[in-house]
Amino acid sequence: MKTKEQVVFDISNEKFKYLQRYSNSKSRRVDIIDLNKRLNHIKKTNFYNNTKIISCALLCLGLFSLISLKF
């Protein structure tokens, strides 16, 4: 009868380096300049996307009304 092998996770092992928390690191702070850059970029992207969707919807509505007036 075989016994199950046990898996041991050693936190000091190289592959688990990302799990370690260093005591001398600063508290988690956000760089406000970088955050503002990302937020402004997202706002611009959302504005352009919304503009494209609204213009496409108005174009479709205009075409639909033009076709309905002809018939």
N, C-alpha and C positions, 0 to 999 in steps of 0.2 A: 504494500500500500504506500502510495506516494504522499509525502507531506507537502503542504503548500509552502512555497518560498515567500519569505517576508520581504517587502520592499522598504528600504530605509531611505528617508529623505534627509540628507544632510544639508542644512541651511548654509553651511560654509562652503559648500561645493560651488564650483564655477558656474554651473548652469542655473543655480538659484541665486545668483548675485543680484538680480533685479528685485528680489523680494526683501533684501536687507534694507533696513532704514538706518541711516547714519545719524549719530547723536549730534555731530557738529554741524549738520546742515541747518540752514535757516528755515523758518516756518514757511509754509507754502504761501508765497506772495505772487500776485499777478502783476506783470508789468503793464501799467495803465496805458502807456503809449502804444504798445503792441496790441493791447485789447481794443483800443480805439481804432487802430488801423484795420483790424479784422472786422469790427462792427461796421465801420464806414464802407468797407468793401462789400460786405453782405447787404447793406442797405442799398448800395448802388446796383448790385446784381439783382436784388428783388425788384427795384424800381424798373429796371430795363425789362425784366421778365414780365412784370405786370403790364408795362406799356405795350409789349409785343402781343400779349394775350388780348388786351382791350382793343388794339388796332385790328387784329385778326377777327375778333368778334364783330366789330363795327363794319368791317369789309364784308363779312358773310351776311350780316343783316342788310347792308346796302344792296348786295347782289340779290338777295332774296326779295327785297322790296321792289327792285328794278324788274326782276322776272315776273313778279306778281302783277305789276302795273301793265306790263306788255300783254298779258293774257287776261 
